[in-house]
Amino acid sequence: MAGKINCRNCKYHYITWDSNMPYGCKAFGFKTRQIPSLVVFQSSGKDCQAYEQKQKDSRK
């Protein structure tokens, strides 16, 4: 099941200014070198339960 969640489409995913830890998750409050959903899976053995699809910007 791991790898099915694309953090780039999640509203909690962000890119940090920290070159050592370039990816962040606002839902769980951590920064990492790997995609956050992979870290969650490695830690818990479960897919990320906080994933929420980003809202499309209707102004475009």
Residue frames as a rotation matrix with the C-alpha (Angstrom) as fourth column:
MET 1
0.559 0.829 0.000 0.00
0.829 -0.559 0.000 0.00
0.000 0.000 -1.000 0.00
ALA 2
0.174 -0.555 -0.814 2.91
0.352 -0.736 0.578 2.37
-0.920 -0.387 0.068 0.58
GLY 3
-0.814 -0.580 0.042 3.54
0.286 -0.337 0.897 4.82
-0.506 0.742 0.440 -2.18
LYS 4
-0.230 0.813 0.534 -0.11
0.951 0.073 0.299 5.31
0.205 0.577 -0.791 -3.14
ILE 5
0.712 0.461 -0.530 -0.28
0.602 -0.789 0.122 8.66
-0.362 -0.406 -0.839 -1.35
ASN 6
-0.063 -0.683 0.727 1.29
0.831 -0.440 -0.342 11.57
0.553 0.583 0.595 -3.20
CYS 7
-0.067 -0.015 -0.998 2.16
0.871 -0.489 -0.051 14.21
-0.487 -0.872 0.046 -0.60
ARG 8
-0.938 -0.346 0.001 2.49
0.298 -0.807 0.511 16.85
-0.176 0.479 0.860 -3.29
ASN 9
-0.483 0.843 0.237 -1.30
0.142 -0.191 0.971 16.72
0.864 0.502 -0.028 -3.66
CYS 10
0.071 0.465 -0.882 -1.92
0.943 0.257 0.211 17.01
0.325 -0.847 -0.421 0.10
LYS 11
0.637 0.267 0.723 -2.87
0.138 -0.962 0.234 20.29
0.759 -0.049 -0.650 1.74
TYR 12
0.962 -0.274 -0.002 -0.48
-0.027 -0.102 0.994 19.57
-0.273 -0.956 -0.106 4.65
HIS 13
0.354 -0.870 0.343 2.64
0.913 0.401 0.073 19.09
-0.201 0.287 0.937 2.51
TYR 14
0.977 -0.113 -0.179 5.10
-0.147 -0.971 -0.187 21.96
-0.153 0.209 -0.966 2.17
ILE 15
0.420 -0.901 0.108 8.61
0.629 0.203 -0.750 22.67
0.654 0.383 0.652 0.96
THR 16
0.771 -0.193 -0.607 10.94
0.499 -0.411 0.763 23.99
-0.397 -0.891 -0.220 3.67
TRP 17
0.814 -0.581 0.010 13.89
-0.501 -0.710 -0.495 26.36
0.294 0.398 -0.869 3.44
ASP 18
0.305 -0.689 0.658 16.06
-0.656 0.349 0.669 23.72
-0.691 -0.635 -0.346 5.14
SER 19
0.173 -0.291 -0.941 18.20
-0.929 0.269 -0.254 22.03
0.327 0.918 -0.223 2.47
ASN 20
-0.864 -0.499 0.065 18.86
-0.484 0.788 -0.381 19.10
0.139 -0.360 -0.922 4.84
MET 21
-0.643 0.750 0.153 15.14
0.507 0.567 -0.649 18.53
-0.574 -0.340 -0.745 5.45
PRO 22
-0.992 0.080 -0.097 13.38
-0.125 -0.700 0.703 19.86
-0.012 0.709 0.705 2.33
TYR 23
-0.385 0.907 -0.168 9.90
0.043 0.200 0.979 18.35
0.922 0.370 -0.116 2.87
GLY 24
-0.955 0.089 0.281 7.46
-0.294 -0.195 -0.936 19.04
-0.029 -0.977 0.212 5.67
CYS 25
-0.378 0.886 -0.268 4.11
0.544 0.446 0.711 17.86
0.749 0.123 -0.650 6.96
LYS 26
-0.604 0.224 0.765 1.94
-0.528 -0.831 -0.174 20.39
0.596 -0.509 0.620 8.79
ALA 27
0.478 0.857 -0.192 -0.47
-0.444 0.424 0.789 17.69
0.758 -0.292 0.583 10.00
PHE 28
0.742 -0.245 -0.624 2.20
0.546 0.760 0.351 15.78
0.388 -0.601 0.699 11.93
GLY 29
0.951 -0.296 0.088 4.60
-0.303 -0.838 0.454 18.69
-0.061 -0.458 -0.887 12.47
PHE 30
0.351 -0.892 0.284 7.84
0.242 0.380 0.893 17.28
-0.905 -0.244 0.349 11.08
LYS 31
0.563 -0.335 -0.755 10.41
-0.810 -0.407 -0.424 17.94
-0.165 0.850 -0.500 8.37
THR 32
0.460 -0.353 0.815 12.25
0.079 0.930 0.359 15.20
-0.884 -0.100 0.456 6.50
ARG 33
-0.550 -0.703 -0.452 14.56
-0.519 -0.137 0.844 14.33
-0.655 0.698 -0.289 3.61
GLN 34
-0.917 0.273 0.292 12.04
0.390 0.768 0.508 11.80
-0.086 0.580 -0.810 2.29
ILE 35
-0.444 0.866 0.228 8.46
-0.243 -0.362 0.900 12.24
0.862 0.344 0.371 1.15
PRO 36
-0.559 0.173 0.811 6.46
-0.826 -0.190 -0.530 12.53
0.063 -0.966 0.249 4.42
SER 37
0.555 0.832 -0.017 4.00
-0.828 0.554 0.088 9.73
0.083 -0.034 0.996 3.59
LEU 38
0.334 -0.536 -0.775 6.93
-0.080 0.804 -0.590 7.33
0.939 0.259 0.226 3.27
VAL 39
-0.730 -0.595 0.336 8.22
-0.336 -0.116 -0.935 8.32
0.595 -0.795 -0.116 6.71
VAL 40
-0.112 0.790 0.603 4.73
-0.989 -0.028 -0.147 7.81
-0.099 -0.613 0.784 8.18
PHE 41
0.728 0.396 -0.559 4.49
-0.518 0.853 -0.070 4.36
0.449 0.341 0.826 6.57
GLN 42
-0.080 -0.857 -0.510 7.96
-0.007 0.512 -0.859 3.35
0.997 -0.065 -0.047 7.77
SER 43
-0.761 -0.225 0.609 7.15
-0.536 -0.311 -0.785 4.51
0.366 -0.924 0.116 11.31
SER 44
-0.281 0.785 0.553 3.65
-0.847 0.068 -0.527 3.11
-0.452 -0.616 0.646 11.68
GLY 45
-0.880 -0.046 0.472 3.29
0.141 0.925 0.353 0.44
-0.453 0.377 -0.808 9.00
LYS 46
0.111 0.975 0.195 0.14
0.789 0.033 -0.614 2.23
-0.605 0.222 -0.765 7.80
ASP 47
-0.274 -0.089 0.958 -0.57
0.792 -0.585 0.172 4.71
0.545 0.806 0.231 5.02
CYS 48
-0.989 -0.147 0.032 -0.90
0.113 -0.866 -0.487 8.33
0.100 -0.478 0.873 6.12
GLN 49
-0.262 0.941 -0.213 -4.26
0.965 0.251 -0.076 8.95
-0.018 -0.226 -0.974 7.78
ALA 50
-0.096 0.170 -0.981 -3.97
0.388 -0.901 -0.194 12.76
-0.917 -0.399 0.021 7.62
TYR 51
-0.879 -0.327 0.347 -3.92
0.424 -0.201 0.883 13.06
-0.219 0.924 0.315 3.82
GLU 52
0.255 0.929 -0.270 -6.37
0.433 -0.359 -0.827 15.62
-0.865 0.093 -0.494 2.44
GLN 53
0.006 -0.182 0.983 -6.52
0.999 -0.040 -0.013 16.59
0.042 0.982 0.182 -1.22
LYS 54
-0.802 -0.303 -0.514 -5.51
0.314 -0.947 0.068 20.19
-0.507 -0.107 0.855 -1.93
GLN 55
0.366 0.921 -0.132 -8.34
0.451 -0.300 -0.841 22.44
-0.814 0.248 -0.525 -3.03
LYS 56
-0.186 -0.358 0.915 -8.08
0.977 -0.168 0.133 23.70
0.106 0.919 0.381 -6.59
ASP 57
-0.637 -0.070 -0.768 -7.64
0.251 -0.960 -0.121 27.46
-0.729 -0.270 0.629 -6.90
SER 58
0.162 0.836 0.525 -10.83
0.871 0.129 -0.474 28.62
-0.464 0.534 -0.707 -8.62
ARG 59
0.508 -0.015 -0.861 -9.28
-0.098 -0.994 -0.040 31.99
-0.856 0.104 -0.506 -9.51
LYS 60
-0.570 -0.820 -0.046 -7.18
-0.181 0.071 0.981 30.47
-0.801 0.568 -0.189 -12.29
